[in-house]
């Protein structure tokens, strides 16, 4: 089992993806559960599972770096 982290390019929701290396799956595509943007697509017969870890509304906002003094 291979575990990877993904981030939606549109809404920045964080996901974990589990990919089986021993069990055959099928080609597929998955969309973001928050905004519906295409998150991933694959042509090889792999079994993949996706889990929403942090929706964008629960992430800390980006804080700009302070200006040099």
C-alpha positions in Angstrom: 0.0 0.0 0.0 1.3 3.4 -1.0 0.0 6.5 0.8 0.3 10.0 -0.8 -1.0 13.5 0.1 -2.9 15.5 -2.5 -4.3 19.1 -2.5 -7.2 20.2 -4.7 -5.8 22.8 -7.2 -9.0 24.8 -6.9 -10.1 25.0 -3.3 -6.9 23.7 -1.5 -8.7 20.9 0.3 -6.3 18.3 1.6 -6.6 14.6 0.8 -4.8 11.3 1.5 -4.7 8.8 -1.4 -4.1 5.0 -0.7 -2.9 3.1 -3.7 -2.8 -0.7 -3.7 0.3 -2.3 -5.3 -1.0 -5.9 -5.0 -4.8 -5.6 -5.8 -5.9 -4.9 -9.4 -8.4 -2.1 -9.8 -9.6 -0.2 -12.9 -8.8 3.1 -14.6 -10.8 6.0 -13.1 -11.2 9.6 -12.0 -12.1 11.3 -8.8 -13.4 14.8 -8.2 -13.0 17.0 -5.1 -15.7 16.4 -2.6 -15.7 20.1 -1.6 -15.8 21.9 -5.0 -16.2 19.2 -7.7 -12.9 20.0 -9.5 -11.1 17.0 -11.0 -8.6 15.8 -8.3 -7.0 12.9 -10.1 -7.4 10.6 -13.1 -5.5 7.5 -14.0 -5.4 5.0 -17.0 -3.6 2.1 -15.4 -5.6 -0.6 -13.6 -4.8 0.5 -10.0 -7.0 0.4 -6.9 -7.1 3.8 -5.3 -9.0 5.3 -2.4 -9.2 9.0 -1.4 -10.0 10.5 1.9 -10.7 14.2 2.7 -8.4 15.2 5.5 -8.9 18.9 5.9 -11.5 20.9 4.1 -10.4 24.5 3.1 -12.6 26.2 5.7 -10.6 24.5 8.5 -7.1 25.3 7.2 -5.2 28.2 8.7 -5.2 31.3 6.4 -1.9 32.2 4.8 -0.1 34.9 6.8 2.2 37.2 4.8 5.8 37.4 5.9 6.6 40.6 7.8 8.4 43.3 5.8 12.2 43.5 6.5 13.0 46.2 9.0 
